């Protein structure tokens, strides 16, 4: 039953990410999609940090693997800097990679700290 809940939560996370991507694509910014990916990945890292600190193995499966797994997107993160680089936006591409890794790590640590899992 936990697997079914995790699959459902993953679907909800994916739908939410897709909606945020659609909103970003309507924005005026040239790299709006990259910013949407950055946002969902950092928020997802924070949520995962809290989930890991607060929930048991079942909650981790549902909200950690399911929801945040569906909400965040490594594939878009991997592709968007390449597109930025090919378009000549080298600083944006490098900033995207470095900023995403640093911000995601800090967000996960903050989530763990707020969730009480930082020892």
N, C-alpha and C positions, 0 to 999 in steps of 0.2 A: 504494500500500500504506500510506503514511503516513496518508492520509485515513481508511482503515479502522481503523487503530490509534487515531487521534484520536477517531473516533466511539465506539469501544469504551471508551476512557478516559473520554469524556464520559458514557457510560451508567453506568460505575462511580461517577463523581463524583456524578451525579444520584441514584443509588440510596443512596449514603452520606448525602447531604444529606437525602433523604426519611426515612431511618431516624433521623437526628438530630432531624428535625422531629417524628416520631412520639414519640420519647422525650420531647421538650420538651412536647408537647401533653398528655402524661400527668402532667406536673409540676403542682404546686399553684399556681404563679404565674399571675396573670391574663395577663401578657404573655410567657408562656414561648415562644411562637412567635417573637416579635420578638427575644428573646434568642438563640434558636437561629439565626435569620437573621444577627444581629450576629456570633455566634461563627463560623459558616461563612464569612462574607464576610471577616472579619479573618484567619482562618487561611488562607483562599484567597489573600488578598492577600500574605501572608507567603510562602506556597509559590510563588506566581507570581514574587515578587522573587528567590527562590533559583533557580527555573527559568530566568529570564531571564539570570541571572548565570553559570550553570553549563553550560547545554546549548546544543547547536547548533540550527539551524533545525528539524530533524526532532523533536528532543526538546521544543523549545518548542511545536511543533504538537501533539504527543501529550499532554504533561503540562500545558502552559500553556493552549492553546486547548481541548483535549479535557477533561482531568480537572478543572482548576480552573474551566473554563467550565461544566461540568456540576455541579460542587460548589457554586459560589457562585450567588447569585440576586439579580439587580437588581430583578426584578419584585416579589418579596416585600418587599424593602427599600423600594420605592416605595409599596407598598400599606399596609404595617403602620403607619407613622406616621399615615396618614390615618385608619385605624381607631382608633388610640389617640386622636387629636384628636377624632373624632366621639363617642367614649365619654367625653369630658371629661378625658382624661389628657393635657393639653396639655404639661406639663413632660416627661412620658415621650416624647411625640412629638418634641418639639424636641431632647431629649437623644439620642434614637435617631438622628435625622438628623445632628446635629453630631458625636455620638460615633462613628457609623459612618464618616463621612468622615475624621475625624481619626485614629481607630484604624486604619482601612484604609490610609491613607497612611503612617502610622508603621510599620505591619506590613510593607508593601511595601518601604519603605526599609530596615528591619531585615533583611528577607530578602535584599535586594541586597547589603547590607553583609556579612552572614554568608556569602553566596555568593561574595564577592570581586568583585562587579560595581560597587562604589561607588568611583568614581574622583575 
